[in-house]
Amino acid sequence: IMEELDRCYNLGMRGIKIHPSLHGYPADGENLRSLWEYAAEKRLPVLAHTWAGSRECSPRVLGKLAAEYPNVPIILGHSGGTLEGYNEAIEVTKKQDNVFLETCCSSVIYGMIERFVREVGAERILFGSDMPFVNANAQIGKILYARITDQDKRKILGLNMAEIIGITTRESS
């Protein structure tokens, strides 16, 4: 894994994604420790698929990793994926400054984006599309039509991620 991480980093990689439930291996498993150490050394964000109740990748599992690796931005893919998962993801995000909620999911719970903003702040939320598995129209629509400020929408739709990966935009400079 180290050779592949180095190869990709040298080509400009700005982050790492893991999908623990698909691979049947926990995000905090011993075989992934080198990945977490690498992310910490390079200050790379890690996006992890999360789902409520999963031993491999519940938001709580990622929250424990966030405490171990405080300089690694950890993105909770799907923010836990279910109402129970959203609650858990919000709880973890409130406790760990390096954890971010990510918005893509195949289900849309009315008012959830507004709740995310209210509970953790727009600065801790990142847009996700889950393309090509989920229609991007619904994913972007729930941000665009959320009852939040336009500035919060801009943060969620790209400014927050630009800051995490070190891209300066006209609006942020």
N, C-alpha and C positions, 0 to 999 in steps of 0.2 A: 504493500500500500504506500510505503514511503517514496518509492521510486515514481509511482504514478502521481502522487501529490506534488512532488518536486517538478516532474515534467509539466504538469498542468499549471502550476504556479509560475514557472518560468515562461510559459506561454501567455500569462496574463490572467489566470484564474482569480476571481474576486470572492469566491465563496465555495462552500461544500454543501452537498445535499445528501442526506441519508434517508432510507426508507426502511426502518427496522421491522415493521410488520410484514412487508413484502419479502424481506430477506429472512424472516424468522429468527432474527438475532437482535438482542436488546441494545438500545442506544448506549447503555452504560456497560456493555459487555467488555470483558478484558481484551478481546481482539480489536476493539475500536479505540482503545486508550491511546495508541500512537496517533490516530487521527485527531483526537481531542488535543493532544499535546502539540501537534503540528498547527492546528487552528489557533491555539493559544500563543505559540511562538510567532506566527505570522499575523496574528490579530485578524483572522478570517472569520466571517460569520458562518454559522452552520444552520442550515434549514433542515428540520427533521419533520417528517410526517408524524403527526400526533393523532391519537384517538383515545377517547375515554375508555377506561377499563383495560387497556392493553398493557400487559407486562413489559412488552418491548418498547412502547413509545407513548405512554400516557403523559399528559403535561407534567405530572409530578415527577416522573422519571427524568424528564428534561430539566425540571427545576432543580433537582439534586445536582445534575451536571453543571448547571449555571452557577451554583454555589461553589463547586469545585474549580470552575474555570471562569472567574469573574471578568476576564478581559475578552472572552469570546461572546460576541453577540449571538444569541440562540433564538432562532425564529421557529415558533410553534406552528408548523404547517397545519392548516385547517382549524387552528385554535382549539384543538380537541375534538372537532367534528360533530358533536351532538350537544344538546343543551347541557347535559351533565359535564361534557368536556369543556364547553365554553366557561362554565362556572369554575372548573378546576384551572383552566388556563388563565382566567382573570386573577384568581387567587395566587398562582405562581408568579405572574407578571408583576403583581403588586409587591411581592416579596423580593424579587430579583431585578436589579436595575439593568441587567444585560439580556433580559428576555423580551421578546416582541411577539405580538399576536399577528397572525397572517389570516387574510380574509376569505380565501377560497374554500368553497364547500358545495357539495351537490344539493344540499338543502339550504333554504333561506328562511331564517326566522325573523319575522318582522321586528324591526327596532333593535336588532343585535348590534349593528354598526354604531348606532347612537349610544347603546349601553357600553360598548367597548370604549368609546371616546369619553363618556362620562366617568367610567370606572378607572381607566388607566391613562387617559390622555391620548390625543391624536398622535403625539410623537412616538408612541410605543406600538403603532399599528402599521402594518405593511400590506399593500395590495398584492393579491395573488390571483392568478387566473386558472390554474390547474389545466391549462391547455395541453394536449388536445382532448383530454378526458371530459371536460366540462365546458359548456358554451361560455365563451368570454363575455358575451353580451350581458348575461345575468350577473356575472362577477363584477363587471365594471358598473353596471346599473345600480347595484345595491350601494355602491359608494356615491355615485353621482346623484342618486335620489334620496340619500340619507339626509335627515334633518340635522345637519351639522354645517359649520361655516365653510365657505369656499376655501379659506386658508387650510382648514383641517383636511378637506378633500385633497388639496394639493400635496400636503404632507403625506397622506396615506397613499396617494397614487404615484408617488415617486421621490419626493424630496427626502423623506426619511431614509429610504434605501440608498439614495445618492450619498447621504451623509455617512451611512454605515460603511459603504465601500469606497469612500473617499473621492467621490466625483463632485466637483464644484459646478453648480448651475448658475445661470444669470440671476435667478431669483434668490439663491442662497449666498451669492457673493456680494 
